[in-house]
Amino acid sequence: MLFAYQIGMPYLPRYLIISDGNTFHVTWQCHNKNWLLQWGWAKQIYYDLLLKYKDKYHVEIHSYCFMDNHPHLTGCLKNKEEFSAFFRIVNGLFARTVNKKMGRRGQIVMDRFKSPVIEDDKHLLTAMTYGDLNPCRAKKISHPKEYKWSSYTYYAYGREDPLITPAPSYLALGDTPRERQQTYIGMVEELLVAPRKINISNTYFIGNPDWVIRKYREFKEKLLIIIFGANQVALPVKIIEPT
C-alpha cells in the first residue's frame, strides 16, 4: 500500500530528506502556475535537457510525464549534491531557453522543485503507474497510450526512449519484453477501472507505513538538532492513505 507523510512546515531542507542512492519522485510548478509547458516545443526542450545532463550528474530517469504546467519524474540518484545540481542546471537552462524563445523575462520554474523519497522499487512502480494517469485525470485524454509526453508507451509497448533507464521491478514483471509489457498494461488498466486518490507530490516520504514513520522520526531528530537544538518541538504530521 502506498503511504505518504505530510509534515506541517512550509519549508523542509532537501539535504535532510534526500540521501545518496535514494529513489525519488520530482515535480515542480511553472511560475504562478502558468501554462509554460503547454507547447510541444517546450516539452521537447525539457526532455532534451534531461537527456543531455542525466549521465553527467549520475541521475537515472525511470519514468516521466510532462503536463502543461508541471512535469513528473521518477528515478534514482547516486549522489545528493549531484542530484540537486542536475535539476538546478536543467531547470535553469530550460527557463533561459523558454524566455528567449518567447521574448519574455522573469521566472519560469516556481520556487524549489519537490522531491519526495520513495522507499523502494516496488513503490516506485506504483508511483510510475499512478503518474501515467495524470493526463487522464486532467481530462486531456481517455487512455495514457494516447499521450505523447510520458514514458507509458516505453513500458507498455516497447517504444524506444533514450531518456529511460528501466526500473528493476519492471524488469521483474516477466521473463520476456512481451510479458513485462502485458503485466504493466494490466496494472495501469486496473487503476483506470478503480482509480485511487493519492497525492504523491505534496509529501516527503512514500512507502510502507512502518518505513515512512521511521524516516519521519529520523528526519525529525536531525531537524530538531540543527534548528531547535535541545528544544524538542513536536512537528504536526498527517498520514495520507489511498481511497
Protein Blocks (a to p, Z undefined) as FASTA:
>chain_A
ZZdddddbfbdcfklmpcghiacddddddehhiafklpmklmmmmmmmmmmmmmmnopac
fbdcddfkbccdddddfblklmmmmmmmmmmmmmmmmmmmnopacjfbgcjadddddfbl
mlmmmmmmmmmmmmmmnomambfklpmbbcklmmmnopacfkbccdfklmmnpmbfklmm
mmmmmmmmmmmmmccdddfklccbdcdfklmmmmmmmmmmmmmmmmnomaccdddddddd
dZZ
